Amino acid sequence: MDLAYVCDWERRPKSTHCPSVPLVCSWSCRNLVAFTTDLKNQDDGGGETDVSHMIHIMDTEHPWDVYSISSGHAEVISCLEWDQSGSRLLSADGDGHIKCWSMSEHLVNSWESLLSSCVEGDPIVALSWLHNGVKLALHVEMSGSTNFGEKFSRVKFSPSLTLFGGKPMEGWLAVTVSGLVTVSLLKPGGALLTASESLCRLRGRVALADIAFTGGGNIVVAATDGSSSSPVQFYKVVVSVVSEKCRIDTELLPSLFLRCTTDPLRRDKYPAVTHLKFLTRENSEQVLLCASNQSGSIVECWSLRKEGLPVNNIFQHRSPVVGEKQPTILKWRILTTTGDLERVSAVALPKLPISISNTDLKVASDTKFCPGLGLALAFHDGTIQILHRLSLHTMGVFYGSAAGPGQRPGDESAVKRQRTGAPGLHFKALQFSWTSLALAGVDNHGKLHMLRVSPSMGQVLEMNTTLRHLLFLLEYCMVTGYDWWDVLLHVQPSMVHNLVDKLHEEYMRQNQALQQVLATRIVAVKASLCKLSTATAARACDFHAKLLLIAISSTLKSLLRPHVLNTPDKSPGDRLSEICAKNMDSDIDKVMINLKTEEFVLDGDPLQSLQQLIQWLGDFVLYLLANLPNQGSVVRPGFGFMRDGASLGMLREMLVMIRIWGLLKPGCLPTFTATSDSQDSLQLLFRLLTKLWLCCRDDAPPQDPDESLIDECCLLPSQLLVAGMDWLPVNDGVIVKLQGKQPIRLQFGKTDGGSRSGGQRTDNLRCVHMGVCPTEESKACTRCGCVTMLRSPNKSNAMKQWEQRWIKNCLCGGLWRRIPSALA
């Protein structure tokens, strides 16, 4: 485990980030990190200070671009919770107020709160979104299988509450310090339905609580009053809607007493329960407890088990009834406990849903696959330990100190700091990423630390085993749609080529339906990988171009409509693909004759508005063909398309479609600068593209392009002016700077990324130039860096339809962030 980067605050003379209150941190599946600080503001006259309770949201790839919200909470923020899509955030405070934050204009650095609920004056101690019924299990035993369905199986799990038709109802649940459970439900129309109920008849103080879910749709709440001598209580909570009103039913479940309070040597040693957590939010049968004193802590792991109920001797001698079973009872049993530890300051539990069956655990142990098996404990001495979630034995240690992160105890500067009595640096909040390969921690000075967590916990592995572990987690991200940024932290440049090839092999082994679902996602993963190495940067260009090609192709085909309604099952787009695949003629007009041109007649005037996308297709085909002779031992942009029969076939289809549309409206045709007025540019490009496509069709053995094709491609630049293709967005993220083991220091608000200097700025989505110094507000993708204008300059419906496809996410699936016009 090592430090990747640290983000610090700029020091301001009249405002400081106050570490005196507990900090909260939460990490979403889209790799957005939210954390809180309190900001003390002092007036110019040196009068009383007021405190702003701040929420800070950042994406891990651009940590300096933090979005700070003055939350409006009157009291300290006690809870932060992301929803399962990673697009909404709940915050709760010490006055009973809960706010729901969502992205404004779908930008990760612009947030607003439109929904809220309140239990006035009753501090919130636990908060969770209702479960949507989606649960996967990751099987390490099946990591070598060729079927994604065997590696990542869907577990039968019911939502907390369903609407008509079984659709999960959205909402949240909170537990207050007075023992109330409050539920807020989001109705389909946007209204909020709220209800509160006592956890039990005899309400008592709840100092700590946590929330988990059962497969049957019930909710389990664990609660303690903070004293280690008191029982830890468990409650079943059932939420329903009756007569348009929210109803909450609660039931008391078996409770437990901490083992350390029954040990004569430790009876009074750890008086306070400081941490209470279910091991996973979908497993209410395992709980982690931490009891502490001023200088130390002890951690216990408990499990709920079904045990046989002993029967009185009177009933043991009677004849057993057929089918009668021994009565059982649920009882908490301790799994394991640690020895005396340094005082625990924060706990992080893994989010990776790894199966913990005996077979899976054995394979994980044999192959040294550790993600999802470890939980993290942060201590007041600045260290972090990763413990096995079941046995609690130590798997890895990160040494921090008062002098700074990554410095081991015993360093001279650390000793000096301790002698002066200054508070040591330690983590107040800690969160695992969704693959458990990274830890985000906020220290008592308000700094954010990002730590890499090795998949093998530092154990030496063969390269093939390491690649298999990373490939397994990349496949998991690809199937679930979760961001894979934390996996890239562990990919070295020398691994990129093998990972890309192996990922493609596994993808090609899936059934056709799943391949279609994952078609763009796998291209986005490959593009992210190829950016990590200078040797594969050209391939990253090709993958970005392929994403744009797939998007344009599907958009243009979606405009086609059958001429008559009672047509066969195949759409005009499918018929176009089928005819182009069968017809190997290099004459575009002969291919066009076989199509029903009436299906290509569009209502209104959309063709002219799509000219910029059509122009990109023409320029791209010309660029590929003109650079065919240059593709040698050095891989250049466009190389990946030379053997990609599917993509070349897609380009042929687009040229045929453009040819037909050109007959209807010549103004939509791509414009080429030719040396001869009689040159039919589209016919020439189609002929050469067809010859190249015939060399690498999927249904024929691959061949090298013949000499005549290469000679004709050599002459292309003398016949047509080849436009430069600026198709690779600027790589301004932090991931490429983290290849080494030395941590980098960053500052919130101070850009550390690169920007493209000079020359035309390009709108990568609309395929238009924005000028050398664009004045329009722009947004950029957090994953690939693709830049596009924030406001649409188009008024036509066809172009707005194209833009609406990317309003929430980029072509690669990444989120958008607003950027200043100077960085566009």
NORQUIRA-V522099 format. One record per helix or strand of 2 or more residues. SS is the DSSP state (a for helix, b for strand). FROM is the first residue (numbers start at 0). TO is the last residue. If there is no record, write none. Layout:
ss:from:to
SS:FROM:TO
SS:FROM:TO
//
This chain:
ss:from:to
b:1:7
b:14:17
b:24:26
b:31:41
b:48:58
a:59:61
b:66:69
b:76:81
b:87:92
b:96:102
b:110:117
b:123:128
b:135:137
a:139:141
a:147:150
b:151:153
a:163:165
b:169:175
b:179:185
b:191:197
b:207:212
b:218:223
b:231:241
b:244:255
a:258:260
b:271:279
b:282:291
b:295:307
a:312:315
b:327:336
b:340:341
b:343:347
a:357:366
b:373:378
b:383:387
b:393:397
a:411:419
b:426:431
b:437:442
b:447:451
a:462:479
a:484:487
a:492:507
a:511:516
a:518:529
a:533:557
a:571:581
a:587:592
a:596:599
a:605:608
a:610:625
a:627:629
a:638:640
a:644:663
a:665:667
a:680:694
a:706:718
a:734:737
b:743:746
b:760:762
b:767:770
b:777:780
b:786:788
a:796:803
b:814:818
a:820:822
//
